[in-house]
Amino acid sequence: MTQTRALQLLFDLRYLNTTLGSRGEEGKSSRTPQDPRFLEVCDWLEGFIDPFDLDVFTAPLNTNLTRLSQRTSVLLGLLTGSERQFSPRSSTVTSKEPFNVLPMASSHVR
């Protein structure tokens, strides 16, 4: 298995676990201690990835995972549950992402 394929499968597995993971009572995640099968497969996939590359790709992978999971929760709403464990966006702008704000239209008097 190639490193690229292992990274993609790792992302897919974490996404499915985040999106489809079962919920316990009162909105708490029932998988607080991670499922050992999930951890075993993640460790197996990480074995195909160079440790340096894994360190480099972990932050972008987690960022994209959070972003995709939030989009999915918006699209599927009640099906995925509202008790998400997403952290709010930081108050300081540290990334080079464009702002999610529409520009104001100029108001010319006609």
Secondary structure, DSSP 8 states (H G I E B T S, - for coil): --HHHHHHHHHHHHHHHHHH--B-GGG-BTTSS--HHHHHHHHHHHTTS-HHHHHHHHHHHHHHHHHHHHHHHHHHGGGT-S--------SS--S----S----------
